[in-house]
Amino acid sequence: MIVSPVRPQDQAQDGAFAVPRRGDAVLNSMRGRVTSAGDTPASNGNIANIVTVIRILFVPVFIWMLFLDNHSGGVLRWVATALFVVAIATDGVDGHLARGRNLVTNVGIILDPIADKLLIGGALISLSILGDLWWWVTVVILVRELGITVFRFVVIRKRVIPASKGGKLKTVFQSVAIALFLAPLQALFRAVFHSPAGVITGVNWFEWVIMGIAFVLTVYSGIDYFWQYAKVRRAETDALAE
């Protein structure tokens, strides 16, 4: 009697065992809670992650509008500014949803900082290309932001360094400063209020002061993060020595 070999796919169909497939892993990751609170596993497609993805999708749209306006200070520039403000505001929304409804997932932990860096980085680089912001300011801020993000991902499995007040304040001033640079306030004052040159200069100085504060806080919070990490490492070393 000739016995034909049983192929894995035939056994899987007969229910002998299941052959893992990539599609199954993707499907399983999308199962779970989407909007409701609870203790069961949350879906990677939950509402908090959806908000984060929307924030990422806003980035190319507002950048495209920014360049399409080409310094005319028109409707497109205002729409680009509005999109940036809405996108930056969703950072608090998705975090609140994830923590408040226990929808925290590994995908969300990875996507959230990526969305933030794309939004801030895209705005800063665009402003520098358009000549509205000095390149060295953009470079220093981006080096700090990307450096801390990469470092955090490297050490996150071993220890967690909580965000400092300086880091949170930095985020607020960065957001406000970029929004001020994006908004064509000078064109608005000229066209609508017929403001004299002194007022326009004052508006320009105010924007740079806010950006200066954001810059200082960015550098300071970066140094402080590494300092806090060193303190945690030193405390762990002392505990082991005892």
Wavefront OBJ file of the C-alpha trace (Angstrom):
o trace
v 0.000 0.000 0.000
v 1.330 3.434 -0.956
v 0.873 6.137 1.628
v 1.010 9.639 0.209
v 2.761 12.237 2.365
v 0.555 14.605 4.265
v 1.314 18.193 3.509
v 1.181 20.836 6.315
v -1.529 22.754 4.502
v -3.666 19.602 4.275
v -3.244 18.946 7.985
v -4.202 22.499 8.747
v -7.397 22.070 6.736
v -8.195 18.815 8.566
v -7.684 20.575 11.902
v -4.576 18.608 12.892
v -2.607 21.797 13.523
v -2.616 25.391 12.352
v 0.179 26.799 10.237
v 0.977 30.366 11.422
v 0.329 32.922 8.721
v 1.295 36.581 8.590
v -2.281 37.563 7.853
v -3.446 35.845 11.048
v -1.000 37.874 13.148
v -2.242 41.108 11.601
v -5.852 40.069 12.125
v -5.252 39.112 15.754
v -3.536 42.439 16.450
v -6.675 44.241 15.285
v -8.931 42.271 17.625
v -9.854 43.666 21.004
v -11.359 46.813 22.432
v -11.584 49.802 20.082
v -13.326 52.498 22.106
v -14.530 50.976 25.375
v -12.607 50.944 28.631
v -11.672 47.661 30.269
v -8.952 45.200 31.212
v -9.107 42.964 28.135
v -6.521 43.429 25.341
v -6.975 46.550 23.244
v -6.984 46.476 19.450
v -4.120 48.119 17.582
v -6.873 49.839 15.651
v -8.317 51.490 18.748
v -9.567 55.065 18.804
v -6.407 56.465 20.407
v -4.181 55.008 17.677
v -6.601 56.208 14.998
v -6.248 59.765 16.311
v -2.452 59.367 16.208
v -2.567 58.161 12.591
v -4.773 61.127 11.652
v -2.134 63.416 13.188
v 0.500 61.801 10.963
v -1.702 62.217 7.873
v -2.113 65.932 8.642
v 1.640 66.496 8.216
v 1.988 66.235 4.400
v -1.269 68.155 3.920
v -0.296 71.228 5.937
v 3.235 71.212 4.476
v 1.820 71.068 0.934
v -0.481 74.008 1.665
v 2.391 75.927 3.235
v 4.518 75.709 0.091
v 1.553 76.210 -2.214
v 0.872 79.543 -0.490
v 4.464 80.623 -1.271
v 4.633 83.513 1.204
v 1.471 85.165 -0.078
v -0.050 85.115 3.414
v -3.362 83.980 1.993
v -6.029 81.435 2.828
v -3.785 78.417 2.254
v -1.273 79.631 4.831
v -4.056 80.116 7.366
v -5.466 76.658 6.614
v -1.970 75.176 7.020
v -1.655 76.914 10.384
v -5.077 75.664 11.469
v -4.196 72.084 10.497
v -0.986 72.285 12.521
v -2.839 73.616 15.581
v -5.522 70.916 15.330
v -2.884 68.209 14.826
v -0.779 69.336 17.789
v -3.927 69.471 19.948
v -4.708 65.810 19.179
v -1.482 64.837 20.963
v -3.266 65.361 24.256
v -6.447 63.728 22.979
v -4.934 60.385 22.003
v -2.908 60.260 25.215
v -6.017 60.938 27.306
v -7.984 58.255 25.455
v -5.197 55.681 25.717
v -4.598 56.164 29.435
v -8.174 56.900 30.466
v -9.667 53.867 28.689
v -6.681 51.548 29.048
v -6.114 51.455 25.292
v -2.326 51.616 25.508
v -0.675 49.339 22.914
v 2.883 48.793 21.710
v 1.874 50.219 18.339
v 0.586 53.368 20.014
v 3.746 53.714 22.106
v 5.793 53.677 18.890
v 3.471 55.797 16.731
v 2.895 58.637 19.208
v 6.476 60.013 19.347
v 6.855 59.427 15.602
v 3.754 61.534 14.958
v 5.055 64.307 17.225
v 8.484 64.391 15.584
v 7.012 64.360 12.072
v 4.711 67.244 12.962
v 7.303 69.415 14.712
v 10.127 68.442 12.350
v 8.035 68.936 9.235
v 6.974 72.409 10.364
v 10.488 73.521 11.363
v 12.145 72.241 8.170
v 9.435 73.829 6.020
v 9.819 77.183 7.761
v 13.603 77.044 7.275
v 13.248 76.159 3.585
v 10.884 79.096 3.160
v 13.420 81.347 4.893
v 11.195 82.145 7.877
v 13.383 80.381 10.470
v 17.150 80.114 10.817
v 18.444 76.674 9.874
v 20.668 76.339 12.942
v 17.601 76.663 15.184
v 15.854 73.883 13.281
v 18.929 71.632 13.335
v 19.552 71.994 17.090
v 15.901 71.323 17.960
v 15.671 68.301 15.666
v 18.944 66.807 16.916
v 17.662 67.080 20.486
v 14.208 65.671 19.667
v 15.416 62.742 17.561
v 18.321 61.995 19.894
v 16.129 61.772 22.998
v 13.512 59.706 21.147
v 16.061 57.142 19.951
v 17.717 57.033 23.369
v 14.348 56.507 25.069
v 13.535 53.556 22.821
v 16.945 52.031 23.590
v 16.607 52.206 27.377
v 12.818 51.865 27.730
v 12.978 48.085 28.283
v 15.327 48.468 31.228
v 14.106 51.629 32.897
v 11.586 54.431 32.419
v 12.602 58.071 32.776
v 9.477 60.153 33.446
v 8.914 63.333 31.463
v 10.039 66.381 33.408
v 8.117 69.625 33.816
v 10.723 71.274 31.602
v 9.972 68.760 28.846
v 6.255 69.411 29.025
v 6.796 73.172 29.059
v 9.141 72.791 26.090
v 6.394 71.089 24.101
v 3.939 73.900 24.844
v 6.356 76.664 23.810
v 7.457 74.761 20.707
v 3.840 74.411 19.613
v 2.993 78.057 20.250
v 6.194 79.335 18.613
v 5.722 77.248 15.468
v 2.057 78.246 15.225
v 3.070 81.929 15.437
v 5.683 81.470 12.706
v 3.200 79.622 10.512
v 0.416 82.176 10.895
v 0.807 85.110 8.461
v 0.217 87.674 11.223
v 2.342 90.354 9.600
v 0.376 90.112 6.344
v -2.851 90.242 8.346
v -1.796 93.392 10.207
v -0.795 95.070 6.955
v -3.923 94.147 4.980
v -6.638 94.472 7.608
v -5.372 96.887 10.232
v -3.006 98.931 8.037
v -0.547 98.783 10.898
v 2.615 100.900 10.777
v 6.033 99.325 10.418
v 6.669 99.568 14.158
v 3.746 97.281 14.960
v 4.876 94.768 12.345
v 8.362 94.772 13.843
v 6.874 94.232 17.298
v 4.930 91.213 16.065
v 8.118 89.820 14.531
v 10.065 90.311 17.768
v 7.302 88.637 19.801
v 7.450 85.554 17.549
v 11.227 85.315 17.962
v 11.040 85.746 21.737
v 8.624 82.797 22.022
v 10.807 80.745 19.689
v 13.856 81.673 21.774
v 12.165 80.441 24.941
v 11.191 77.220 23.156
v 14.785 76.794 21.966
v 16.259 77.250 25.456
v 13.715 74.869 27.000
v 14.437 72.315 24.279
v 18.162 72.294 25.011
v 17.680 72.429 28.791
v 15.119 69.583 28.893
v 17.416 67.435 26.732
v 20.319 67.906 29.127
v 17.998 67.346 32.093
v 16.764 64.055 30.599
v 20.289 62.656 30.431
v 20.941 63.974 33.950
v 17.859 62.169 35.292
v 18.955 58.992 33.520
v 22.396 59.235 35.122
v 20.771 59.658 38.561
v 18.622 56.561 38.039
v 21.647 54.540 36.933
v 23.658 55.773 39.912
v 20.830 54.840 42.321
v 20.582 51.356 40.796
v 24.352 50.885 41.098
v 24.295 51.971 44.752
v 21.390 49.613 45.480
v 23.251 46.663 43.968
v 26.388 47.553 45.930
v 24.443 47.354 49.177
l 1 2 3 4 5 6 7 8 9 10 11 12 13 14 15 16 17 18 19 20 21 22 23 24 25 26 27 28 29 30 31 32 33 34 35 36 37 38 39 40 41 42 43 44 45 46 47 48 49 50 51 52 53 54 55 56 57 58 59 60 61 62 63 64 65 66 67 68 69 70 71 72 73 74 75 76 77 78 79 80 81 82 83 84 85 86 87 88 89 90 91 92 93 94 95 96 97 98 99 100 101 102 103 104 105 106 107 108 109 110 111 112 113 114 115 116 117 118 119 120 121 122 123 124 125 126 127 128 129 130 131 132 133 134 135 136 137 138 139 140 141 142 143 144 145 146 147 148 149 150 151 152 153 154 155 156 157 158 159 160 161 162 163 164 165 166 167 168 169 170 171 172 173 174 175 176 177 178 179 180 181 182 183 184 185 186 187 188 189 190 191 192 193 194 195 196 197 198 199 200 201 202 203 204 205 206 207 208 209 210 211 212 213 214 215 216 217 218 219 220 221 222 223 224 225 226 227 228 229 230 231 232 233 234 235 236 237 238 239 240 241 242
